[in-house]
């Protein structure tokens, strides 16, 4: 690995950061490549180990690197970024971004919703819902666990559909004439349970992005309540914000 000379007014750790970052962005250092140790970097750049450690820690904090206890520091894989704007399903979203999506159906059952879910979906007391649990992949890598719940009366016979190879939203649209119009979405931080860690192939208590979404048709009928647990090392959400100029005396 070619090393730039540390010189000039910028702090040494920052110059090392910039050099390593440039190597990552240019592809000289590829995803999952091991970067030199603190001692090796300190010797190569002519700085102290503390300075080298500072540079590596900052790159870890910014998501460019990750550490594996007892093994070293490695280059992170690029995150899959998603904008909030389009109301799309996982498979369409992945294809638009150049990934090959796939799914594994973990369970499909009809259940009686609890009072909270019944209220969200505006269901009568004796109504049933479909509960669909899937593990979703991008390029054969597990990315997200999803639990979808839909009113059974809106899509009778859904259990006959192949939801491993077909998009749920495609089936809703083409078989049942259901088009999603809007959704309410909420994001929270979460830690992977033992089972979630096993499915997502991450260490237990790894940070996850928990997202729940309630989707509606254009007549405001609730269609689906879905909960998703995303790997935070492989997925990111992006939001564009606009200033509200409607108020008075805004500065």
N, C-alpha and C positions, 0 to 999 in steps of 0.2 A: 504494500500500500504506500503510494507516494505521499510524503508529508510536506506541508508548507512550513516555511520558517515563521516562528512566532516573533513578531516585531511590531513596532508602532505603538500609538497611544492606547488602543483598545485593550481591555484586560485580556490576559493570556488565555483564561478559561473560555472567554467569548470567541477568541480567534480559533481555538481548537473546536469549539462547537460549530462554528461556521464551516470549517474545513470538513468535519465529519458529516455535517448536514448536506454540504454540496456533493460529497461522495455518495450519500444515500440517494439524493434526488437525481443524480446523473446515472445511477445504476452501477457505479463502481463497487458499492456495497449493496448487496441484494437482500431481500427479505429472508430472515432467519440466518444470515451470515453472522458469525461470531466476530465481534470487534476486539481489538487488542485489549489486554488487561490494563489496569491503571498503571502498573509498573512499566509495562511496555510502552504505553502512550507517554508517560512521563519522560522516559529515556529518549523516545523518538522526537518529541517536541522540545526537549530540553527544559522541562518544568518540573515542579514538585509533584508528588503523587496526590497531594491534596488538591492542586489545581486540576490535574487530570480527572480526579474523582468528581470535582465540581462540574466540569464539562459534561461528563457522562450522566451525572444526576439530572442536570438540566435537560438533556436530550431525552432521558427517560420520562421526566415530568411532562415534556412536550409531546410525547407519544412516538418519537422517532426510534427509540430503543426500548428494549424490555430486558429485565434481569431474570435469570433462573438460578435459584439458590444452589450453590455448589458447582455450577457449570460455567457461569460467566454472563456477559452482556451481549445481546443479539439485536439485529435490525428488525424493527417491527414491520408487519405487513400493512399495506395501505388499508385504511378503513373504507367500508362501503358507506357513502354518505347519501342521506335521503332528505329531500325537501319536504316540508309539510304540505305544500300546495296541492298536488294531485291526490285524489282519492282513488288509489290503485291497490291491487292486491300484491302479495309478495312476488309471485311468478312474473307478472308484467313488469314490476319494478326492477327485478334482477335482470330481465332480458334487456330492458332499456339501458341498463348500465354495462352491458356486455358480459354478464355472468350467465352461466348455465344453471338454472334453478332446478331443484328436485325436492321431493317431500317423502317422508315416511309416516304413514298413518299409524299412530300408536294406540288409539282407541276411538270408537264411534259408538255412542249409546244414546238412548232416549231416557231422560231423567226428569224428575219433578224439580222445578227451580225453587231455590230458597226465596224468602220474602223480598230480599234486596234485589235479586235478579228479576223476579217477577215484576217488581215495581219499575225497574229500568226498561223492561221490554213491554210493559203495560199489558200484562197477561191476566186472565181470569184465574181463580184459585186452582182449578183442576187441569190447567194447561200443561203440556209437556214441551220440553225443548230438546233439540239435538245438541249433544256435547261432543265436539270433535277435537281430538288432541293430535297435533302433527309436529314433527321435527322437520324444520326447513333447512335446506342446504343451498350454498352458492359454490359452484365449481367443486362439488362433492365434499365441501367443508361445512360442518354444522354451524348455523348462524343463529337460529332462533327457535324457541319452543313456543307454540301457539295453541291456545285453548279457545275455540270458537263456540258460541252458544247461539242458536237460532230457534225461533218459534216453530214448532213442528207443523202447525197448521198452514204456515206460509209456504212451505216446501215439502209436502208429503212425498215419501219415496226417495228422499235424498240419500238414504243409505245404499241405494243401488248404484250411485255414481262413483266413478273412480277418482277420488280426491287426492290420490298420490300423483297422478299424471295430469290432472285437469285443475284449472283454477276454480276455486269455489265461486268467485264472483262471475266467472264465465258461465258456470252452470246455473247460477241464480238468474242471470240475464236471459240465457237462451232456452232454458227449460221452463222457468217459472215467470218470466217477464218482469223480474225484479231488478230495478236499476237503483244503485246507491246514489243519493243526491247530496247528502252532507253527513258530517260525523263530528262527534265531540271526542277529543283525545286528551289523555293525561299521561305525563311522563314522571317517573320516580326512579331513584337509585335503589338497587337491590343487591343482595349477596346470594350467590348460587348455593342452593341446598345440595345435599349429597347426590340426589337423583338428577337434579338439573346439571350439576357438574359432570356427572357420568355421561349424560346425553350430549352435552355441548363440548365435551372433551377439554374441560378446563379444571384447574384445581378447585376444591371445595372452598366456598366463601369468596370466590372471585367476583369482582364487581360486574353487575349486569345492568342493562337498561330495561326497566319494567315499563311497558306501555299498555294502557287499556283504551279501547275505542268503542264507542257506541254509534252505530251507523243507522241512517234513516232513509226512507224513500222520500220522494218529493211531496207526498201528502202527510209527511211527518210520522209515518208508521215506523217504529223501531224494527230493524231487520236482524242485526247481529250485535252481540257484545263479545268482543275478542280481547283476550289478555295475551301479551307477548313478552318473552324474556329474551332480550338480545345480548349477545356477547359484546361487551363494551370495547374489547380490543379489536373488533372487526366491523363494528357498525357505529355510525354517528348520524345524528339528526341535525339538519340545518334549517334555520328560520330566518326569513327576511322581515325586518321590522320597518315600519314607516311612521314618521312623526305625524301626529294628529294636529292639523292646523286649524281645527274648528273652534278652539277655545280663544279666549281674549287675553291680550297682554302676555303672549307666550314669548319666551326668550330662548 
